[in-house]
């Protein structure tokens, strides 16, 4: 921006004094003169954390097949709401790779029995 202003002053306005004055300014001084606020480059400051997938293409394909098969089985009209909820929890555990959820439910039941 400042370089363009220097070229404009020299070439179009034919004012070498103004061009020299503009060229001598620091970027901050030029910004103040133009009433422009300098901000940090947001692209450099923002670091987008991409999710890393540790699964192979075959593992992902197998998981999708399992999800599809489970979804088709859940279309059975005889399924109750509780059956559907249990199926959704199974799908969640399958997709998110956390089978601990079922263990937590079992542990809670065991804790209730001990009381």
N, C-alpha and C positions, 0 to 999 in steps of 0.2 A: 504494500500500500504506500509506504513511504517512498520507495524507489519509483513508483509510478508518478507520485507527486513531483519528485525531482525532475523526472523526464518531461512532465507536462510543463513545469515552470521554465525549463530550459528550451524545449522545442516549440511549444505552442505560445506561451506568454513571452518567450524570448527574454526572460528575466534571469540572467546568470547569478545575480546577487541573491534572489529568492531561492534559486536552485541550490546554491552553495549553503545558504542558511538552513534549508530543509535537510540537506545531506548531512550537515554537522550535528543535527539533533539526534539524541539517542531515541530508541523506540519508545521509551516511557515519556520523554519530553514531547515527541511527536504526537503521542496519544493524548496528552494533556492539551496540546495546542488544538487538536481536532475534536476535543471533548469526547474522547472514546475511552471506554473502560477496558483495560486488559484483564482477561481472565485466563486461568490455567486451562490448558487443553484438556477437555473432558475425556477425550478418547484415550489419552495416556493414563488418566487417573482411574478410569473405570476398567476393571478387570472382570470380564465375564467368566464365571466359573462354569465350565461345561461339565455335564455329567459324564462320567467315564463308565463305559460298559465293559464289564469283564467277561461277558458271555461271547461265545463264538456264534457265527451265523447259524450253525446247526443247532446249538443249544437254544437260541432264540426261536428258531423254527419249531423245535420240539415243544417249547413252552407254549407257543401260539397254537399248536395242534392240540395240546392238552386243554388249553382254555376253550378252544372251539368245541371239543368233544364234551367238556363239562357244561358249557352253555346249552348245547343241543339237548343234553340229558335233563337240564333244568326246565326245558319247555314242556315236560310231561305235565298234563293238567292235574294229575293226582297229587302233585307236590303241594304241600301246605306252605304257609308263610314261613314257618320255622325252618322247613326244608330249604326254601329259597334263601333265607338269611344265612343258614349254614353253608349253602353252596357259594354264596357271594363271599363269605369269609374265607372259604377254601380258595376261591379264585384270587382274592386279595393276597393271601399267603403265597400262592403259586407265582403270581406276577411280581410281587415285591420280594420274593425270595426269603420271606421270614416265616418259617414254620413254628417259631417260638410262640406265636399267638395262640395256637391250640394248646401248647404246654401251659401258658399262663392261665387259661380257662380251667384246665385240669387242676392246677395248683390251688386256684381259688376255691374250687370245690373241695379239695382235700383239707384246706384250712377251715372251711365251714364245718366239715365232719369232726374235726378235732375239738372244736369249741364246745 
